[in-house]
Amino acid sequence: MDLKPNVLTEYYFNDNILYTLSSKFYDSMEQSMDKIKESYKGYKTYMTHTDGDNYYVVKFVNNDKIFYIIQLEL
């Protein structure tokens, strides 16, 4: 995984309103993914990324209202 520092932000989407639940800095992608797995034990995740972007979107297979964005430092 990427060892770049990053910002992990948790979002909640409901009734066409997007809420920011939390935002925290981590030293690596691995730490960010560990935080997500710790917060939502038993939830399966998948990650999307577009070449050239400095962020990843982490979504849950069984919950489409909560998602994370991991933004890498450049």
VOFI-861581 format. One line per 5 residues: number of its first residue (from 1); their letters; for each residue x, y, z of N, C-alpha, C, O, CB. Coordinates in pm, 1 decimal. Glycine has a CB too. Layout:
<vogus>
NUM> a> X:Y:Z:X:Y:Z:X:Y:Z:X:Y:Z:X:Y:Z  ... .
</vogus>
This chain:
<vogus>
1> mdlkp> 83.7:-118.6:0.0:0.0:0.0:0.0:88.1:124.8:0.0:208.2:118.6:26.2:-95.2:-0.1:121.8  26.0:235.8:-29.6:95.8:363.3:-39.6:136.1:412.4:99.8:56.0:408.2:193.2:7.1:468.2:-110.6  260.2:458.9:112.9:308.3:507.0:241.7:298.5:658.1:256.6:350.2:714.0:353.3:450.2:464.1:261.9  232.9:725.1:162.2:220.4:870.3:170.8:122.7:909.5:282.0:24.8:839.2:307.2:174.0:928.4:35.7  150.4:1023.3:348.7:53.0:1075.4:444.8:-79.1:1103.9:373.2:-81.3:1135.4:254.2:106.7:1204.1:514.2 .
6> nvlte> -188.3:1092.4:447.6:-318.0:1114.5:385.1:-420.0:1163.7:485.8:-399.7:1156.7:607.0:-367.3:987.2:319.1  -531.0:1213.9:431.8:-643.7:1257.2:512.6:-757.1:1158.7:487.4:-794.9:1134.8:372.7:-686.4:1405.0:479.0  -810.8:1102.2:593.8:-923.4:1010.7:584.9:-1048.0:1084.8:631.8:-1054.1:1130.3:746.0:-898.9:881.4:669.7  -1146.8:1097.1:544.3:-1270.2:1167.0:577.2:-1387.3:1071.4:561.2:-1400.3:1003.7:459.3:-1288.9:1292.4:488.1  -1472.9:1066.8:663.8:-1591.0:981.0:662.0:-1713.1:1066.2:627.9:-1732.3:1174.3:683.5:-1610.1:908.4:799.2 .
11> yyfnd> -1795.0:1016.0:535.8:-1915.3:1085.7:492.4:-2038.3:998.6:513.1:-2030.9:875.8:512.3:-1903.4:1126.9:345.5  -2151.6:1065.4:531.7:-2280.6:998.5:543.2:-2377.3:1069.8:449.9:-2388.5:1192.3:453.8:-2333.1:998.7:691.5  -2447.4:993.9:366.1:-2540.2:1050.4:268.3:-2681.0:1001.3:299.0:-2706.1:880.8:301.7:-2498.9:1012.1:123.2  -2774.1:1096.1:322.4:-2911.9:1059.7:353.1:-3005.4:1172.4:309.4:-2978.0:1289.8:334.4:-2928.8:1029.8:504.5  -3113.8:1136.6:245.2:-3215.1:1233.7:199.7:-3152.7:1347.7:118.8:-3186.8:1464.4:138.3:-3290.8:1291.5:320.2 .
16> nilyt> -3061.9:1313.2:28.6:-2994.1:1409.4:-58.4:-2909.8:1512.3:16.0:-2882.5:1620.2:-36.6:-3095.0:1480.6:-141.6  -2869.1:1479.8:136.7:-2779.7:1566.4:214.3:-2653.6:1487.1:244.8:-2660.8:1372.3:288.6:-2848.3:1617.2:346.9  -2538.0:1548.4:221.5:-2409.2:1486.1:247.9:-2351.0:1544.7:376.4:-2329.9:1665.6:386.4:-2311.8:1506.6:128.3  -2325.6:1459.2:473.3:-2270.3:1499.8:602.0:-2125.8:1454.1:612.8:-2092.7:1343.1:571.2:-2354.0:1442.7:718.2  -2039.9:1537.8:667.9:-1903.2:1498.5:700.9:-1903.6:1454.8:846.5:-1933.3:1534.5:935.5:-1800.4:1615.8:675.9 .
21> lsskf> -1870.9:1328.9:871.0:-1875.2:1276.0:1007.2:-1743.5:1292.9:1080.7:-1742.8:1323.5:1200.0:-1912.7:1130.6:1004.6  -1631.8:1273.4:1011.3:-1501.9:1287.8:1076.4:-1393.6:1304.6:970.9:-1411.1:1268.1:854.7:-1471.4:1166.0:1166.7  -1281.5:1360.6:1014.3:-1167.0:1377.4:926.4:-1041.6:1368.0:1012.4:-1032.1:1432.6:1116.7:-1173.4:1513.6:848.6  -943.8:1285.9:967.2:-823.7:1265.7:1046.8:-705.4:1236.4:955.4:-721.8:1178.8:847.8:-843.8:1151.4:1148.0  -586.2:1276.5:998.9:-463.1:1249.4:925.2:-404.9:1114.8:966.6:-407.5:1077.7:1084.0:-360.3:1361.6:948.2 .
26> ydsme> -351.9:1041.9:867.2:-281.9:915.4:891.4:-152.0:915.2:812.7:-137.1:988.8:715.1:-370.5:793.1:851.9  -57.4:831.5:856.1:74.0:825.8:792.9:78.9:736.7:669.8:171.9:747.3:589.8:174.6:778.2:891.7  -20.5:648.2:653.0:-18.0:557.4:538.9:-159.7:512.0:504.3:-252.3:524.6:584.4:71.9:435.6:568.4  -173.7:458.8:382.4:-302.1:402.7:339.4:-339.8:285.7:428.8:-457.3:266.6:460.1:-296.0:357.7:191.6  -242.0:208.3:469.5:-268.0:92.6:554.7:-333.9:134.5:686.3:-428.5:70.3:732.0:-137.8:17.0:582.7 .
31> qsmdk> -283.7:241.9:746.7:-343.9:291.8:870.2:-487.4:337.9:846.4:-575.3:314.1:929.3:-260.5:406.9:927.6  -510.7:403.4:733.7:-645.8:449.4:700.5:-740.4:331.0:684.2:-851.5:332.9:737.3:-644.1:534.1:571.8  -698.0:228.8:611.9:-782.4:111.5:590.9:-806.7:37.2:722.5:-916.0:-14.8:745.1:-718.1:17.4:487.8  -705.7:32.0:808.9:-722.9:-30.5:939.8:-829.3:42.0:1021.7:-909.7:-22.2:1089.4:-590.1:-32.2:1015.9  -830.5:174.1:1016.2:-930.6:254.5:1087.6:-1070.9:223.7:1035.7:-1164.3:209.0:1114.5:-900.0:405.5:1072.6 .
36> ikesy> -1086.1:214.0:904.3:-1216.3:183.5:845.1:-1262.7:44.7:888.8:-1377.5:27.4:929.9:-1209.5:192.2:690.8  -1175.2:-52.4:880.0:-1210.3:-189.7:917.6:-1242.9:-200.4:1066.3:-1330.2:-277.8:1105.5:-1096.0:-285.1:882.4  -1173.2:-123.0:1148.8:-1198.6:-121.8:1292.5:-1334.3:-58.3:1323.9:-1405.9:-104.7:1412.6:-1086.6:-46.5:1365.8  -1368.5:46.4:1251.8:-1493.6:118.4:1276.6:-1616.4:40.8:1230.5:-1722.9:51.1:1291.5:-1490.1:252.5:1207.4  -1602.3:-36.2:1124.0:-1715.2:-109.2:1066.3:-1678.4:-256.0:1049.1:-1665.1:-305.8:937.3:-1757.1:-47.7:930.7 .
41> kgykt> -1662.6:-323.2:1160.8:-1625.8:-465.2:1158.8:-1734.2:-546.6:1089.7:-1853.3:-526.7:1113.8:-1602.5:-517.9:1302.3  -1692.1:-637.2:1004.9:-1786.1:-724.9:936.2:-1840.6:-668.8:806.4:-1905.7:-741.2:731.0:-1898.8:-755.7:1025.9  -1815.7:-541.9:778.4:-1861.8:-482.4:653.2:-1758.3:-507.7:543.8:-1638.5:-491.2:566.3:-1887.5:-329.9:670.3  -1803.7:-547.1:427.5:-1713.7:-565.5:314.0:-1700.2:-432.0:241.1:-1797.6:-358.9:223.3:-1766.1:-677.4:217.4  -1577.2:-402.2:199.4:-1550.6:-274.8:132.8:-1495.4:-296.7:-7.7:-1446.8:-404.3:-42.4:-1452.5:-190.9:215.4 .
46> ymtht> -1504.9:-191.3:-86.2:-1434.0:-187.1:-213.9:-1384.5:-44.2:-234.1:-1439.7:51.0:-178.9:-1526.3:-233.5:-333.4  -1279.9:-31.6:-314.0:-1213.8:97.5:-332.9:-1212.9:133.9:-480.4:-1188.8:49.2:-566.5:-1069.7:94.5:-277.2  -1239.5:261.1:-508.5:-1230.6:310.3:-646.0:-1124.1:418.7:-653.3:-1101.4:492.8:-557.7:-1367.8:364.6:-695.1  -1059.7:426.0:-768.5:-954.2:524.8:-790.1:-942.5:550.2:-940.1:-951.6:457.7:-1020.7:-817.4:476.4:-730.1  -922.5:675.2:-976.0:-900.7:712.5:-1115.3:-755.2:754.3:-1131.5:-704.9:835.3:-1053.7:-997.4:827.1:-1159.3 .
51> dgdny> -687.4:699.7:-1231.9:-547.6:736.2:-1255.9:-532.7:886.8:-1264.9:-610.7:954.4:-1332.0:-495.4:670.3:-1384.2  -432.5:938.2:-1197.2:-404.4:1080.8:-1199.0:-465.7:1155.6:-1081.4:-422.8:1266.8:-1050.8:-453.9:1140.0:-1326.8  -564.3:1097.5:-1015.2:-624.7:1161.8:-897.7:-543.5:1128.5:-773.9:-474.6:1026.6:-769.4:-772.0:1117.3:-879.2  -551.9:1214.6:-673.9:-480.0:1189.7:-549.5:-574.0:1142.3:-437.9:-543.8:1158.5:-319.6:-406.5:1316.1:-505.8  -687.5:1084.0:-476.1:-778.9:1033.7:-374.1:-838.8:898.9:-414.0:-845.5:862.5:-531.4:-890.3:1134.8:-348.9 .
56> yvvkf> -881.6:827.2:-311.0:-947.8:698.2:-326.2:-1082.3:706.0:-255.0:-1093.2:768.7:-149.6:-859.9:581.3:-269.2  -1183.2:643.6:-311.2:-1314.1:636.7:-247.8:-1333.4:493.4:-199.2:-1320.5:398.2:-276.2:-1429.1:680.4:-346.7  -1364.5:479.4:-70.1:-1388.0:348.0:-11.0:-1536.8:339.8:23.3:-1588.8:420.8:99.9:-1297.6:324.3:116.9  -1604.1:240.1:-35.2:-1747.1:221.2:-12.0:-1771.4:83.8:47.6:-1685.7:-4.5:43.1:-1827.1:238.3:-142.7  -1890.6:68.2:103.4:-1929.8:-58.5:164.1:-2026.4:-131.9:73.0:-2114.2:-70.9:11.9:-1993.1:-35.9:302.4 .
61> vnndk> -2009.9:-262.2:64.2:-2096.3:-344.5:-19.1:-2238.9:-344.6:36.0:-2335.0:-339.9:-40.8:-2041.9:-488.0:-27.9  -2253.0:-349.9:168.5:-2383.8:-363.9:230.3:-2436.8:-235.7:295.9:-2529.1:-242.4:377.1:-2378.0:-472.0:331.8  -2380.1:-119.6:262.2:-2428.9:7.9:315.2:-2386.7:118.8:219.5:-2269.2:154.9:213.1:-2374.2:34.6:460.0  -2482.7:172.2:145.6:-2448.9:275.4:46.9:-2463.1:417.0:100.8:-2448.6:513.0:25.1:-2535.9:259.9:-74.6  -2490.9:432.1:228.5:-2506.3:566.0:287.1:-2377.3:619.5:349.3:-2362.8:740.4:367.6:-2615.1:563.4:392.3 .
66> ifyii> -2284.5:530.9:381.6:-2157.9:572.0:443.0:-2044.3:540.8:346.7:-2040.6:433.3:286.9:-2135.5:500.5:580.1  -1951.6:635.1:331.9:-1832.6:610.5:251.7:-1718.5:697.0:302.9:-1739.5:792.0:378.3:-1859.8:638.6:102.2  -1598.4:662.9:261.1:-1477.7:735.7:299.7:-1406.1:785.7:175.3:-1415.3:726.2:68.0:-1383.9:646.6:384.2  -1334.6:896.2:192.1:-1241.3:942.7:89.7:-1104.5:953.7:154.9:-1087.3:1019.6:257.4:-1286.4:1080.2:27.3  -1007.5:887.3:92.5:-869.0:895.6:138.1:-796.1:985.8:38.9:-779.4:951.1:-78.1:-800.8:752.1:148.4 .
71> qlel> -753.5:1101.3:87.2:-684.9:1197.4:0.6:-536.3:1197.6:33.9:-496.1:1230.5:145.5:-745.0:1340.2:16.4  -454.5:1159.9:-66.3:-310.0:1152.8:-46.0:-247.6:1291.2:-52.7:-290.8:1376.5:-130.3:-245.6:1060.9:-150.0  -146.6:1312.2:28.9:-68.6:1435.9:21.5:18.3:1430.7:-103.3:73.2:1325.5:-136.1:18.8:1456.1:149.7  31.1:1540.0:-171.2:115.0:1545.6:-291.9:256.7:1582.4:-260.1:339.9:1591.3:-350.4:59.1:1644.2:-391.0 .
</vogus>
